[in-house]
Structures are given as structure tokens and as C-alpha cells.
């Protein structure tokens, strides 16, 4: 289950990276990515 969650997390992050690349928002991209990582960490810790 954890492995699947990590895989989904990676896909989600890469997908959002693509969206960020299209929008061209650089300042917010790291903030968004960090929020996703924190969210995923919280899920994995539960």
C-alpha cells in the first residue's frame, strides 16, 4: 500500500511539474510542490 502511495505521489508531482512548466509560474512552483510533499508525508505517516 505504501509503495502504491509513493508511486501515485511521484506521478502527481510530475504532473503538477508539467502544469507549472506550461503556466510558467516559477515563484509559486516550489511552494506548491512543497505543499504536496507535506501532504503526502502526512498520508504516509498515518
N, C-alpha and C positions, 0 to 999 in steps of 0.2 A: 504494500500500500504506500509506504513512504517513497519507494522508488518511482512509482507512478506519479505521486505528487510532485517529485523533483522534476520528472520529465515534463509534466504539464507546466510547471513553473518556468522551465527553460524555454518552452515553446511560447509561453505567454510573454516572457521578457523579450524574446527575439521578435515577436510580432509587434510589440509596442515599440521596439527599437526601429522597426521598419516604418511604423506610423510616424515616429518622431523624425526620421530621416525625410519623409515626404513633407511634413509640416515645416521642418527646418527650425524647430524650436530647440536651441541648444541650452539655454539657461535653465529651462524647466525640465529638460530630459533627465538630468541626473536626479532631480528631486522626485520625479515620477518613478524612476527606476528604483530609487531608494525606498519609496513608499511601498512598492510592490515587493521588494525583498523583505522588508519588515513584516508585511502582511503574510508572506509565505512562511517566514520563520515562525510567526505566531501559530500558523496552522500546523507546521511540523512539530512544534513544541507541545501542542495539545495532543 
